[in-house]
């Protein structure tokens, strides 16, 4: 059995700049029994992750990229192809490689279809696929509202976490950490205002931002200017996985104040695995990620966040208890080795 993993455009399958999707694909494959039979296709990078059979695609636009990809796949003749995110690419591969099982691995919400005819036409594309894997029941549920007839070929595989890598330090700091994209809809501005309002003078806030697009760079610079006079707030960008791990491992608290409907936020489960007492808005699939082991935020309004900080951070016993519950939740429900085994069954064409 041979398998091909296809990453979307703008991915960086490398320790330097890897996106959340890159890391999900890498971790699932790293712990897979099928790793030795798998080739990863993605945008060409100078230093791809070591230990993987990686083919860098050099085409500059999507149409040329798909053509280059299909040529590679026809040569490899994989028995299974996993396409992350892109429905159109998955449909194309299914039509060009009729003897291969094609699986779409979806990390975010799919576009809603406005009328019955549009849904019928689109359903014909999905029926060319062997399976559609969603990272949360939230995304799968939204999809099945439009396409209930595809229930039997849709599956949920949550984003797992390597609890041996993402683990807490024995001695932690009075630090609240945010890890995520440098975007306003992630709730960063409300987080800064809420932290400044709160009476938590013994605590620090650390913002670890991923900055990949021009818009994110501009927003990051505006945040830097905003906190220029804040001695208790630190701002950094584009940490490696090890640096993110070290930050979370030493932090007593982590926060995800996202405004958007998340698919299944990887940064949240990494923080929980590192034993952080975790605060989160229940946006999208976040409710599935945190289970019953987080402090739930009603919204990302600065007043809400300030009140939450004052209530939680003043109670060291509660912080410690939430941190232990978060770690236990990650170990029992989201361990990557268990998730990867379930994923392997789908790749083999079996029922999880």
C-alpha positions as CSV (number, residue, x, y, z in Angstrom):
1,X,0.0,0.0,0.0
2,X,1.3,3.4,-0.9
3,X,-0.1,6.8,0.3
4,X,0.3,10.3,-0.8
5,X,-0.4,13.3,1.4
6,X,-1.1,16.6,-0.4
7,X,-0.7,19.9,1.4
8,X,-2.3,23.1,0.2
9,X,-0.6,26.1,-1.2
10,X,1.2,28.5,1.3
11,X,2.1,25.6,3.5
12,X,5.6,25.2,4.9
13,X,6.5,21.6,5.7
14,X,9.6,22.7,7.6
15,X,10.6,23.4,11.2
16,X,11.0,27.0,10.0
17,X,7.6,28.4,9.5
18,X,5.3,25.4,9.6
19,X,1.6,26.2,9.7
20,X,-1.0,24.4,11.9
21,X,-2.0,22.2,8.9
22,X,1.7,21.3,8.3
23,X,2.1,20.2,11.9
24,X,-1.2,18.2,12.0
25,X,-0.1,16.3,8.8
26,X,3.4,15.8,10.2
27,X,2.3,14.5,13.6
28,X,-0.3,12.2,12.2
29,X,2.3,10.7,9.9
30,X,5.1,10.6,12.4
31,X,3.1,8.3,14.6
32,X,1.5,6.3,11.8
33,X,2.2,2.7,11.0
34,X,2.1,3.7,7.4
35,X,4.8,6.3,7.5
36,X,7.3,4.2,5.5
37,X,4.8,3.9,2.7
38,X,3.9,7.6,2.5
39,X,5.1,10.5,0.4
40,X,4.2,14.1,1.3
41,X,3.7,16.6,-1.5
42,X,3.7,20.3,-0.7
43,X,5.2,23.7,-1.7
44,X,9.0,23.4,-2.2
45,X,11.0,24.4,0.9
46,X,14.7,24.5,1.6
47,X,14.7,22.5,4.8
48,X,11.7,20.1,5.0
49,X,11.1,18.2,8.2
50,X,13.6,15.4,8.5
51,X,12.6,11.7,8.4
52,X,9.8,12.1,5.8
53,X,9.7,11.3,2.1
54,X,8.9,14.8,0.9
55,X,8.4,16.1,-2.7
56,X,8.5,19.9,-3.1
57,X,6.2,21.3,-5.8
58,X,7.7,24.2,-7.6
59,X,4.7,25.5,-9.6
60,X,3.8,29.1,-8.9
61,X,0.0,29.0,-9.3
62,X,-2.7,26.6,-8.4
63,X,-3.4,25.3,-11.9
64,X,0.2,24.6,-12.7
65,X,0.6,23.1,-9.2
66,X,-2.3,20.7,-9.7
67,X,-0.8,19.7,-13.1
68,X,2.6,19.0,-11.6
69,X,1.0,17.1,-8.7
70,X,-1.1,14.9,-11.0
71,X,2.0,14.0,-13.0
72,X,3.8,12.9,-9.8
73,X,0.8,10.9,-8.6
74,X,0.3,9.1,-11.9
75,X,3.9,8.0,-11.7
76,X,3.6,6.9,-8.0
77,X,0.2,5.3,-8.5
78,X,-0.7,5.5,-4.8
79,X,-3.5,3.4,-3.4
80,X,-4.7,6.3,-1.2
81,X,-4.3,10.1,-1.6
82,X,-5.1,12.5,1.3
83,X,-5.7,16.1,0.2
84,X,-5.7,18.6,3.0
85,X,-8.3,21.5,2.7
86,X,-8.7,21.9,-1.1
87,X,-11.9,20.3,-2.4
88,X,-11.2,21.2,-6.0
89,X,-7.8,19.5,-5.9
90,X,-9.2,16.4,-4.3
91,X,-11.9,16.2,-7.0
92,X,-9.3,16.6,-9.7
93,X,-7.1,13.8,-8.4
94,X,-10.1,11.5,-8.0
95,X,-11.0,12.1,-11.7
96,X,-7.4,11.7,-12.9
97,X,-6.5,8.6,-10.7
98,X,-9.7,6.5,-10.7
99,X,-7.9,3.5,-9.1
100,X,-6.8,5.5,-6.1
101,X,-8.9,6.2,-3.0
102,X,-9.0,10.0,-2.4
103,X,-9.7,11.4,1.0
104,X,-10.4,15.1,1.8
105,X,-9.0,16.2,5.2
106,X,-10.8,19.4,6.1
107,X,-9.6,21.8,8.9
108,X,-12.1,24.6,8.5
109,X,-15.7,25.3,7.6
110,X,-16.8,24.6,4.0
111,X,-18.7,27.2,2.0
112,X,-22.4,26.9,2.5
113,X,-24.6,26.3,-0.6
114,X,-27.5,28.7,-1.0
115,X,-30.0,26.5,-2.8
116,X,-30.8,22.9,-3.5
117,X,-29.5,22.9,-7.0
118,X,-26.1,24.2,-5.9
119,X,-26.0,21.6,-3.2
120,X,-26.9,18.8,-5.7
121,X,-24.2,19.9,-8.1
122,X,-21.5,20.1,-5.4
123,X,-22.6,16.7,-3.9
124,X,-21.6,15.1,-7.1
125,X,-18.0,16.3,-6.5
126,X,-17.9,15.0,-3.0
127,X,-19.3,11.6,-4.1
128,X,-16.1,11.1,-6.1
129,X,-14.2,11.0,-2.8
130,X,-13.8,7.9,-0.7
131,X,-13.9,9.7,2.6
132,X,-14.1,13.3,4.0
133,X,-12.3,13.7,7.3
134,X,-13.2,16.7,9.5
135,X,-11.1,17.8,12.5
136,X,-14.3,18.4,14.6
137,X,-17.9,17.4,14.9
138,X,-18.7,21.1,14.6
139,X,-17.3,21.3,11.0
140,X,-18.8,17.9,10.1
141,X,-22.2,18.9,11.4
142,X,-22.1,22.1,9.3
143,X,-21.2,20.1,6.2
144,X,-24.0,17.5,6.8
145,X,-26.6,20.3,7.1
146,X,-26.0,20.8,3.3
147,X,-25.1,17.2,2.4
148,X,-26.9,14.7,4.7
149,X,-26.6,12.0,2.1
150,X,-22.8,12.0,2.7
151,X,-23.0,11.0,6.3
152,X,-21.6,7.5,5.8
153,X,-18.4,8.7,4.2
154,X,-17.6,11.5,6.6
155,X,-15.5,11.0,9.7
156,X,-14.1,13.0,12.6
157,X,-10.4,12.8,13.5
158,X,-9.5,15.5,16.1
159,X,-6.2,17.2,16.1
160,X,-4.1,15.2,18.5
161,X,-1.1,16.3,20.6
162,X,2.1,14.5,21.5
163,X,1.8,14.6,25.3
164,X,5.4,13.4,25.6
165,X,6.7,16.4,23.7
166,X,4.1,18.9,25.0
167,X,4.6,18.5,28.8
168,X,4.7,20.9,31.7
169,X,7.7,22.1,33.6
170,X,7.8,21.4,37.4
171,X,8.2,25.1,38.2
172,X,6.0,27.4,36.3
173,X,5.8,31.2,36.0
174,X,2.9,33.6,36.7
175,X,2.6,34.0,33.0
176,X,-0.5,34.0,30.7
177,X,0.4,32.9,27.2
178,X,-1.4,33.4,23.9
179,X,-0.2,31.3,20.9
180,X,-1.8,31.9,17.5
181,X,-2.0,33.9,14.3
182,X,-1.4,37.6,14.3
183,X,-5.0,38.5,13.4
184,X,-7.5,40.8,14.9
185,X,-10.2,38.1,14.8
186,X,-8.2,36.0,17.2
187,X,-9.2,38.4,20.0
188,X,-5.7,39.8,20.6
189,X,-6.7,43.5,21.0
190,X,-9.4,42.6,23.5
191,X,-6.9,40.4,25.3
192,X,-4.4,43.2,25.7
193,X,-7.1,45.6,26.9
194,X,-8.5,43.1,29.3
195,X,-5.1,42.2,30.8
196,X,-4.3,45.9,31.3
197,X,-7.7,46.5,33.0
198,X,-7.3,43.5,35.4
199,X,-5.8,43.9,38.8
200,X,-3.1,41.3,38.3
201,X,0.1,43.1,38.9
202,X,2.2,40.0,39.7
203,X,1.4,38.4,36.3
204,X,2.9,38.8,32.8
205,X,1.2,38.3,29.4
206,X,3.2,36.8,26.6
207,X,1.9,37.0,23.0
208,X,3.4,34.4,20.7
209,X,2.2,35.3,17.2
210,X,2.6,33.5,13.9
211,X,3.2,36.1,11.2
212,X,3.0,34.7,7.6
213,X,1.1,37.2,5.4
214,X,1.5,40.9,4.8
215,X,-1.7,41.6,6.6
216,X,-0.5,39.6,9.6
217,X,2.8,41.5,9.5
218,X,1.0,44.9,9.5
219,X,-1.2,43.8,12.4
220,X,1.8,42.5,14.4
221,X,3.5,45.9,14.0
222,X,0.3,47.7,15.2
223,X,0.3,45.4,18.3
224,X,3.9,46.2,18.9
225,X,3.2,49.9,18.8
226,X,0.2,49.4,21.1
227,X,2.2,47.7,23.9
228,X,5.3,49.7,23.5
229,X,4.9,51.2,27.1
230,X,3.6,47.9,28.7
231,X,6.3,46.4,30.9
232,X,4.2,43.4,31.7
233,X,3.4,42.3,28.1
234,X,5.9,40.5,25.8
235,X,5.4,40.1,22.1
236,X,7.3,37.6,19.9
237,X,6.8,36.1,16.5
238,X,7.3,32.9,14.5
239,X,8.6,30.7,17.3
240,X,9.7,27.2,16.5
241,X,7.6,24.3,17.9
242,X,10.3,23.8,20.6
243,X,10.1,27.5,21.6
244,X,6.3,27.4,21.7
245,X,6.5,24.3,23.8
246,X,9.0,25.9,26.2
247,X,6.8,29.0,26.6
248,X,3.7,27.0,27.4
249,X,5.5,24.5,29.6
250,X,6.7,27.4,31.9
251,X,3.3,29.2,31.8
252,X,0.7,28.7,34.5
253,X,-2.1,30.0,32.3
254,X,-2.9,30.0,28.5
255,X,-5.7,31.8,26.7
256,X,-7.6,31.5,23.4
257,X,-9.9,34.6,23.1
258,X,-10.8,33.8,19.5
259,X,-13.7,35.6,17.9
260,X,-13.9,33.3,14.8
261,X,-15.4,29.8,14.7
262,X,-12.3,27.6,15.1
263,X,-12.1,24.2,13.5
264,X,-10.2,22.4,16.3
265,X,-7.6,24.8,17.7
266,X,-4.2,23.1,17.9
267,X,-2.7,25.8,20.1
268,X,-5.4,25.1,22.8
269,X,-4.7,21.4,23.0
270,X,-0.9,22.0,23.1
271,X,-1.4,24.4,26.0
272,X,-3.6,21.9,27.9
273,X,-1.0,19.2,27.3
274,X,1.6,21.6,28.9
275,X,-0.6,21.8,32.0
276,X,-1.7,25.3,31.5
277,X,-5.0,26.4,33.2
278,X,-6.7,27.3,29.9
279,X,-9.2,30.1,29.2
280,X,-11.1,29.9,26.0
281,X,-14.1,31.3,24.1
282,X,-16.2,28.4,22.8
283,X,-15.9,29.4,19.2
284,X,-16.7,26.6,16.8
285,X,-14.8,23.4,17.6
286,X,-13.1,24.8,20.6
287,X,-15.8,23.3,22.9
288,X,-14.7,19.8,21.6
289,X,-11.0,20.6,22.1
290,X,-11.3,21.7,25.8
291,X,-14.0,19.3,27.0
292,X,-14.8,20.1,30.6
293,X,-11.2,21.1,31.5
294,X,-11.1,24.8,30.8
295,X,-12.3,28.2,32.1
296,X,-15.0,29.2,29.6
297,X,-15.2,32.8,28.4
298,X,-18.6,34.1,27.3
299,X,-16.9,36.4,24.8
300,X,-13.6,38.2,24.2
301,X,-14.8,41.6,25.4
302,X,-12.1,43.4,27.5
303,X,-14.4,43.6,30.5
304,X,-15.1,39.9,30.3
305,X,-11.4,39.1,30.1
306,X,-10.5,41.4,32.9
307,X,-13.0,39.8,35.2
308,X,-11.9,36.4,34.3
309,X,-8.3,37.2,34.9
310,X,-9.1,38.7,38.3
311,X,-11.2,35.7,39.3
312,X,-8.8,33.0,38.2
313,X,-5.4,34.5,38.7
314,X,-6.1,35.4,42.3
315,X,-6.7,31.8,43.2
316,X,-3.5,29.8,42.9
317,X,-5.2,26.6,44.0
318,X,-7.8,26.9,41.2
319,X,-5.0,27.6,38.6
320,X,-3.2,24.5,39.7
321,X,-6.3,22.4,39.6
322,X,-7.3,23.6,36.1
323,X,-3.8,22.9,34.9
324,X,-3.9,19.3,36.1
325,X,-7.4,18.8,34.6
326,X,-6.1,20.2,31.3
327,X,-3.1,17.9,31.2
328,X,-5.3,14.9,32.1
329,X,-7.8,15.8,29.3
330,X,-5.0,16.0,26.7
331,X,-3.5,12.7,27.8
332,X,-6.8,10.7,27.9
333,X,-8.7,12.3,24.9
334,X,-6.2,13.8,22.5
335,X,-3.0,11.7,22.6
336,X,-1.6,11.7,19.1
337,X,-0.7,8.0,19.2
338,X,-4.3,7.1,19.7
339,X,-5.5,9.6,17.1
340,X,-3.0,8.4,14.6
341,X,-4.1,4.8,15.0
342,X,-7.7,5.8,14.2
343,X,-6.5,7.8,11.2
344,X,-4.6,4.8,9.9
345,X,-7.8,2.7,9.7
346,X,-9.3,5.3,7.4
347,X,-6.2,5.4,5.2
348,X,-6.5,1.6,4.9
349,X,-10.1,1.9,4.0
350,X,-11.4,0.3,7.2
351,X,-14.0,1.6,9.7
352,X,-12.5,3.5,12.7
